[in-house]
Amino acid sequence: MEHGSFSDHSKSTFSLTDEDHTMANAVRFSLNQDPRVTFSGYSIPHPSDNKVNIRIQTTGDPAADVLKDACQDLMRMCQHVRSTFDKAVADFKMSQPVKSMNID
């Protein structure tokens, strides 16, 4: 849910439900890599609430578009980490000699 101004789309606060510090900090990191972002931060209103508020201020681009781009960048980073990990596991398994496996 977006909480922003109808007159200035470059400043908005977004509420993400069922999320915590893990997701919010990753999104904040991705936002801070974008040169269009002048400020990004997050807060958790109350520890018992499963809700995160992310505040974004940009140089003029709509904050919703910048958030969408940051989430897509974060998704690509996660896909890269996953594929690199899977390749490393496959390479490790291929490097082990067959005789060292316990095959009875």
C-alpha positions in Angstrom: 0.0 0.0 0.0 1.3 3.4 -0.9 1.0 6.4 1.4 2.0 9.4 -0.6 1.0 12.8 -1.9 -1.2 13.2 -4.9 0.7 16.3 -5.9 4.3 15.0 -5.5 4.9 11.4 -6.6 8.6 11.6 -5.9 8.0 11.1 -2.1 6.1 8.2 -0.8 5.9 5.7 2.0 5.0 2.1 1.2 3.6 -0.4 3.7 4.6 -4.1 3.1 2.6 -6.6 5.1 4.0 -9.9 6.4 7.6 -8.7 6.0 10.4 -8.0 8.5 13.9 -6.6 8.6 15.2 -9.1 6.2 13.2 -8.0 3.2 13.1 -4.3 4.2 16.9 -4.0 4.6 17.5 -5.8 1.2 15.1 -3.4 -0.5 16.7 -0.4 1.2 20.1 -1.6 0.0 18.8 -1.9 -3.5 17.2 1.5 -3.4 20.4 3.1 -2.2 22.2 1.8 -5.2 19.9 3.8 -7.5 21.2 7.3 -8.3 17.6 8.6 -8.6 17.1 8.0 -4.8 17.9 10.8 -2.5 16.6 9.1 0.6 15.4 5.6 1.5 14.8 4.1 4.9 12.4 1.7 6.7 10.7 1.3 10.0 8.7 -1.3 11.8 5.8 0.4 13.6 5.6 -2.2 16.3 7.4 -5.5 16.9 4.1 -7.5 17.1 3.0 -6.1 13.7 4.1 -8.0 10.6 4.4 -4.7 8.7 7.3 -2.6 7.3 7.1 1.0 6.2 9.6 1.9 3.5 10.1 5.7 2.8 11.5 6.7 -0.6 12.4 10.2 -1.9 13.7 10.6 -5.4 15.2 13.3 -7.6 11.9 13.6 -9.5 10.9 10.1 -10.8 7.8 8.5 -9.3 8.7 6.7 -6.1 6.5 3.7 -7.0 8.5 3.2 -10.3 11.8 3.4 -8.4 10.6 0.9 -5.8 9.5 -1.5 -8.6 12.9 -1.2 -10.3 14.7 -1.8 -7.0 12.7 -4.9 -6.4 13.5 -6.2 -9.9 17.2 -5.5 -9.3 17.0 -7.4 -6.0 15.3 -10.3 -7.7 18.1 -10.4 -10.3 20.7 -10.3 -7.6 19.1 -13.3 -5.8 18.8 -15.2 -9.1 22.5 -14.6 -9.7 23.5 -15.8 -6.2 21.3 -18.9 -6.6 22.7 -19.9 -10.0 26.3 -19.3 -8.8 25.6 -21.5 -5.7 24.0 -24.2 -7.8 27.0 -24.2 -10.2 29.5 -24.4 -7.3 27.6 -27.4 -5.8 27.5 -29.2 -9.2 31.2 -28.5 -9.7 32.1 -29.8 -6.3 30.0 -33.0 -6.8 31.7 -33.6 -10.2 35.2 -33.1 -8.7 34.8 -35.9 -6.1 36.2 -39.2 -7.2 33.7 -42.0 -7.5 35.8 -44.3 -5.3 35.4 -42.0 -2.3 31.6 -42.5 -2.5 30.1 -45.2 -0.3 28.4 -47.4 -2.9 27.7 -50.9 -1.7 
